[in-house]
Amino acid sequence: MSKIITVDLIEGGMELAEVIKNKYGQILLSDGVKLEQKHRKILKTWGIASVVIKDDGSDQKKVQYSQEKMDQAGNILLARFNWKPENGFEEEIYKIALERVVETELN
């Protein structure tokens, strides 16, 4: 399992789940690399805002929201943007946005 984090949240020992490339397609860091604090500055220099790290899921919330709450959150998001996810990456972002709306606006 993996998760997307911003470069600011990098902690020593985190392991990359995907290759990081610069805007020219050159590999900056390979998947499997153990990140260190120094990587933050390097990635920011290259304009990299987020990375995909391996995650064992131990810190993930076990909260399951009702379908009614998720539908309400979906309606709130629909009112904010006229957009639907078109691929797996966008679906993950949409799911995170739904959960955030439930947590911050519907609870």
Steps between C-alpha positions, in 0.01 A plus 500: 500500500619854437393856569571844362661756731632849446875548499469695827381183675801288403658331800821304514452133421192535280527285188403619153230293330546664158783648298536879521578670171574862422308699239737366232421139585835433664494277806587689816432219746409137435221313671613324814734783604494573873437872534702731721444859612743624232261374229248773588727778379605309189141422402385856565786628286368287213143620556373166630203566733402147602630143501350153528633302794447143613254478784426198717160651584558491875427870541198506273163581647271204550194726487237400249257775405138430416393512137270789592796707631709415193211602272465830685874559466476416128229763456711760680798423276284507188384850596863609538643356179358368181734204483487122521805274537620342177777268621621319810715788619212746474264252669737483798508880520119511479467241778733702723295814428176319584639378832635846582158657437332239724757558776499878492151597389261216575612386844 
